Amino acid sequence: MAKKISFLFSLLLIVAFAIANGSATKEMVELYELKLGNMTVKLTNWGATIVSVILPDKYGKLGDIALGYDSVREYMNDTSYVGSIVGRFANRIAGAQFTLNGVHYKLVPNEGKNMLHGGPIGFSDVVWRVRKYKKDGHSPRIVFSYDSFDGEEGFPGDVKLYVSYTLLYGNKLAVKMKAEALNKATPVNLAQHTYWNLGNHNSGNILSQEVQIFASHYTPVDSEHIPTGEFECVEGTPYDFLQPHTVGSRIYKLPNGYDINYVLDGDLGKMKKVAVVKDNKSGRVMELSTNQPGVQFYTANFLKNVKGKGGYVYQPHGALCLETQGFPDAVNHPNFPSTIIYPGKDYKHVMVFKFSISS
């Protein structure tokens, strides 16, 4: 009973927080479940967040492969964007500013002088409305929406956003993000920020897991993780995952670990294979496809002493993120694919995760 009272109290705190920040909807903050076959995904409308992804391993034992927390209140206090949708602009914008159609916009910085993942109160820290919800049956699905207002964190224009999560046969999870600019041109670059550990969320580091990334180039960055505007070949660098390698095989050559945007091979705007991740111990395999031009490969370098589900404490390299996206700071690099949307031309971002077992 004490746990139930604590959970309800957490919900009241969150709703009060949302109202204070002008982001409340008619929805309470709750947990939702999608189930198809032996795959179960739990989510919350706080940040349109993935809370857990439960799948069997090669021995048939169920396990949760997404890092997360036990209560919604912990998601409210999270500073690592665990499982959430980030935006209005994922990744970094240099100097928290950009110029569009002759107008200079000053944004709200939250990483030194730069903006990260949409600012101090991005889309990961608001209550999303539940538009549709089908728990099980054929193609279980949930659709979240959020109305972003003109001037939110400094961005221009009103934007209507939708995020859907759908389970498909063959242990697939489809994520679709859509944005409609209602009255002004504006940057939009959303990302899904789940921390994956195919061995189970509480199985330790991911250094022995194999990764293959279908990208021949990456966008190098400066000391503040801002792209230089150049493109470099992965060949001969620690960033080369064109062939499968364990995460730990060359991570020691980097200051903290991987945190870089890859330029995906394939046609702009078309669905393409992003990456394959394999954990030999559990046998789980995750394949990812998208229609976006880039993916941020991040090895949870700054996840330190974070108390997660079941009291397990997450540490650096305890998971990996594959955040499909437009390129970081694209608003300040004309040579990057555009992240600007206009009224009448929607933003559409698709991700498809396929999970399987390898002996």
C-alpha positions in Angstrom: 0.0 0.0 0.0 2.9 2.4 0.8 4.3 1.9 -2.7 0.9 2.6 -4.2 0.5 5.8 -2.2 4.0 6.9 -3.2 3.3 6.3 -6.8 0.1 8.3 -6.7 1.9 11.1 -4.9 4.5 11.1 -7.7 1.8 11.5 -10.3 0.4 14.5 -8.4 3.8 16.1 -8.3 4.3 15.6 -12.0 1.0 17.0 -13.0 1.6 20.1 -10.7 5.0 20.4 -12.3 3.5 20.3 -15.8 0.9 22.9 -15.0 3.6 25.2 -13.6 5.5 25.0 -16.8 2.5 25.5 -19.1 2.8 22.0 -20.5 -0.2 20.2 -18.9 -2.8 18.3 -20.9 -6.0 16.6 -19.8 -4.0 13.4 -19.4 -2.6 12.1 -16.1 0.9 10.7 -16.3 0.5 7.0 -16.5 2.2 3.8 -17.7 1.0 1.9 -20.8 1.7 -1.6 -22.1 1.9 -3.1 -25.5 2.1 -6.8 -25.9 2.4 -9.1 -28.9 3.6 -12.7 -28.7 6.6 -12.9 -26.3 7.4 -9.1 -26.6 6.2 -6.5 -24.1 6.9 -2.8 -24.3 6.0 -0.4 -21.5 5.8 3.3 -22.0 4.7 6.5 -20.2 3.3 9.7 -21.6 5.9 11.7 -19.7 8.3 12.5 -22.5 6.6 9.8 -24.7 9.1 7.5 -23.1 10.0 3.8 -23.5 10.1 2.4 -20.0 10.9 -1.3 -20.7 11.3 -3.7 -23.6 10.9 -7.3 -22.5 12.1 -10.2 -24.7 13.3 -13.8 -24.2 17.0 -14.7 -24.6 18.3 -17.8 -26.4 17.3 -19.9 -23.4 13.8 -18.6 -23.4 14.3 -16.5 -20.3 12.5 -13.1 -20.4 14.6 -10.0 -19.7 14.3 -6.2 -19.9 16.8 -4.7 -22.4 16.0 -1.0 -21.9 17.4 1.0 -19.0 14.9 2.9 -17.0 13.3 3.7 -13.6 10.8 2.2 -11.3 8.6 5.3 -10.9 7.4 8.1 -13.1 8.7 10.6 -10.6 12.2 9.3 -11.3 11.7 10.0 -15.0 10.7 13.6 -14.1 14.0 14.0 -12.3 16.1 12.2 -15.0 18.9 14.3 -16.6 20.0 11.6 -19.1 17.0 11.5 -21.4 16.5 7.8 -20.6 14.0 6.3 -23.1 12.4 9.6 -24.1 11.7 11.6 -27.2 14.0 14.6 -27.4 13.4 17.8 -29.3 12.4 20.3 -30.7 16.0 19.8 -31.9 17.8 16.7 -30.9 21.6 16.8 -30.2 23.4 20.2 -30.1 23.0 23.7 -31.5 26.1 25.8 -31.3 25.8 28.9 -29.2 22.1 28.1 -28.8 21.3 30.3 -31.8 20.6 30.2 -35.5 19.4 32.4 -38.3 16.4 31.5 -40.5 14.9 33.6 -43.3 16.8 36.6 -42.1 15.7 36.4 -38.5 18.2 35.6 -35.7 16.8 33.3 -33.0 18.3 33.0 -29.5 17.5 29.7 -27.8 17.8 28.7 -24.2 21.2 27.1 -23.5 21.5 24.1 -21.2 25.0 22.7 -21.9 27.4 25.6 -21.4 26.6 28.2 -24.1 25.1 25.5 -26.3 21.6 23.9 -26.5 21.3 20.1 -26.1 18.2 18.1 -26.9 15.8 21.0 -27.0 16.9 23.0 -24.0 16.2 22.9 -20.3 12.6 21.8 -20.8 12.6 19.9 -24.0 10.0 17.4 -25.2 11.4 14.8 -22.8 10.2 16.9 -19.9 6.6 17.5 -20.9 3.3 15.6 -20.6 2.2 14.1 -23.9 -1.5 13.4 -24.7 -2.5 9.9 -25.5 -4.4 10.0 -28.8 -4.8 6.2 -29.4 -4.1 3.2 -27.4 -4.5 -0.5 -28.3 -2.8 -2.7 -25.8 -2.8 -6.1 -27.6 -4.3 -8.0 -30.5 -3.1 -7.3 -34.0 -0.5 -4.5 -34.2 -0.7 -3.1 -30.6 -0.2 0.7 -30.8 0.0 3.9 -28.8 0.0 7.4 -30.3 1.2 10.4 -28.3 0.8 14.0 -29.2 2.2 17.3 -28.0 1.5 20.9 -29.0 4.7 22.9 -29.0 4.1 26.7 -28.8 5.7 29.6 -30.6 8.7 30.7 -28.6 9.1 27.5 -26.6 12.8 27.4 -25.6 13.3 30.1 -28.2 12.1 28.2 -31.3 9.8 29.9 -33.7 6.3 28.8 -34.6 3.6 26.5 -33.3 4.2 22.8 -34.0 1.9 19.9 -33.6 3.8 16.6 -32.9 2.8 13.0 -32.9 4.8 9.9 -31.9 3.5 6.4 -32.4 4.9 3.1 -31.1 3.6 -0.1 -32.8 4.4 -3.7 -32.2 4.5 -5.9 -35.4 4.8 -9.6 -35.9 8.4 -10.9 -36.0 9.3 -9.0 -32.8 9.4 -5.6 -34.4 8.9 -2.2 -32.8 8.1 0.6 -35.2 8.5 4.2 -34.0 7.0 7.0 -36.1 7.5 10.7 -35.4 5.6 13.4 -37.2 5.7 17.2 -36.9 3.5 19.8 -38.5 4.6 23.5 -38.6 1.4 25.5 -38.2 2.4 29.0 -38.9 6.2 29.5 -39.3 9.2 27.8 -40.7 11.1 26.1 -37.9 13.9 23.5 -37.2 12.6 20.1 -36.2 14.9 17.2 -35.4 13.5 14.5 -33.1 15.2 11.5 -31.6 14.3 8.5 -29.6 16.7 8.1 -26.7 16.4 4.6 -25.3 19.5 3.2 -23.6 19.9 -0.4 -24.9 21.6 -3.3 -23.2 20.8 -6.6 -25.0 22.1 -8.6 -22.1 19.5 -7.1 -19.8 19.3 -3.6 -18.3 21.1 -4.8 -15.2 23.8 -7.0 -16.8 26.7 -4.7 -16.6 28.6 -3.0 -19.4 28.0 -3.4 -23.2 31.7 -3.5 -24.1 31.5 -7.2 -25.3 28.4 -6.6 -27.5 29.0 -6.5 -31.2 28.0 -3.5 -33.3 27.8 -3.0 -37.0 27.0 0.5 -38.3 26.2 1.0 -42.0 28.0 4.4 -42.4 31.2 5.1 -44.3 31.5 8.7 -42.9 30.9 10.6 -39.7 30.8 14.3 -38.7 33.8 15.2 -36.6 33.3 17.5 -33.6 35.2 20.1 -31.6 35.9 20.0 -27.8 32.2 20.9 -27.1 30.8 18.1 -29.4 29.8 20.7 -32.0 30.3 19.5 -35.6 33.0 21.2 -37.6 30.9 21.0 -40.7 33.3 18.5 -42.3 32.8 14.8 -43.2 35.5 12.2 -42.5 35.8 8.6 -43.5 35.5 6.0 -40.8 38.2 3.8 -42.4 41.3 3.6 -40.2 39.6 5.2 -37.2 38.0 3.9 -34.0 34.7 4.9 -35.6 34.8 2.1 -38.2 32.0 -0.3 -37.6 31.4 -1.2 -41.2 32.3 -4.7 -40.2 31.0 -6.0 -36.8 33.3 -5.2 -33.8 32.8 -5.3 -30.1 32.1 -1.9 -28.6 35.2 -2.3 -26.3 37.6 -3.3 -29.1 38.7 0.3 -29.7 36.8 2.4 -27.2 40.0 2.9 -25.3 41.3 5.2 -28.1 38.6 7.7 -27.3 38.5 10.1 -24.3 35.3 8.9 -22.8 33.7 6.6 -25.3 31.5 6.9 -28.4 29.4 10.0 -28.8 29.3 10.8 -32.6 27.0 11.3 -35.5 27.4 8.9 -38.4 26.4 9.8 -42.0 24.3 6.8 -43.0 24.9 5.1 -46.3 21.9 5.2 -48.6 19.6 7.6 -50.3 18.4 10.7 -48.4 14.9 10.3 -47.1 14.7 6.6 -47.9 14.5 3.7 -45.5 17.9 2.3 -44.9 19.7 -0.1 -42.5 21.3 1.7 -39.6 22.9 -0.9 -37.4 23.0 -4.4 -36.0 23.8 -5.1 -32.4 24.4 -8.6 -31.0 25.0 -9.9 -27.5 26.6 -13.3 -27.7 25.8 -14.2 -24.1 22.1 -13.8 -24.4 21.9 -14.4 -28.1 19.7 -11.3 -28.6 20.1 -9.4 -31.8 18.7 -5.9 -32.6 18.5 -4.5 -36.1 17.6 -0.9 -36.8 16.4 0.9 -39.9 15.4 4.5 -40.5 14.6 7.2 -43.1 16.9 9.7 -41.4 20.4 10.7 -42.7 22.3 10.2 -39.4 22.6 8.2 -36.2 24.2 9.3 -33.0 26.1 6.3 -31.5 26.5 6.9 -27.8 27.9 4.5 -25.2 26.4 6.1 -22.0 29.7 7.7 -21.2 28.2 10.1 -18.6 25.7 7.7 -17.0 27.4 7.5 -13.5 25.9 6.1 -10.3 22.3 6.4 -11.7 19.9 4.3 -9.6 17.6 2.5 -12.1 15.0 -0.3 -12.1 15.1 -2.6 -9.2 17.7 -0.5 -7.4 20.4 -1.5 -10.0 23.0 1.3 -10.3 23.9 2.2 -13.9 27.4 3.2 -14.8 29.3 4.5 -17.8 29.1 2.1 -20.8 26.2 0.3 -19.2 24.2 0.7 -22.4 24.3 2.1 -25.9 22.1 4.5 -27.7 21.4 4.6 -31.5 19.6 7.9 -32.0 18.5 8.3 -35.6 18.4 11.9 -36.5 19.2 14.9 -38.7 22.8 16.0 -38.3 23.7 17.9 -35.1 23.8 21.7 -35.5 22.4 21.4 -39.0 20.7 24.8 -38.6 24.2 26.4 -38.7 25.7 24.2 -41.5 24.2 24.8 -44.9 26.1 21.8 -46.3 24.2 19.5 -44.0 20.8 18.0 -44.9 18.1 20.6 -44.0 16.2 20.2 -40.7 13.8 23.1 -41.5 10.1 22.4 -42.0 7.5 24.7 -43.4 3.7 25.0 -43.0 2.2 22.4 -45.4 5.3 20.2 -45.5 5.5 17.8 -42.5 8.5 16.2 -40.8 8.4 12.4 -40.8 10.8 10.2 -39.0 10.6 6.4 -39.0 12.5 3.9 -37.0 12.0 0.1 -37.1 13.7 -2.1 -34.5 13.7 -5.9 -35.3 14.7 -8.3 -32.5 15.8 -11.9 -33.0 17.9 -14.6 -31.4 21.2 -15.9 -32.7 22.7 -19.1 -31.3 
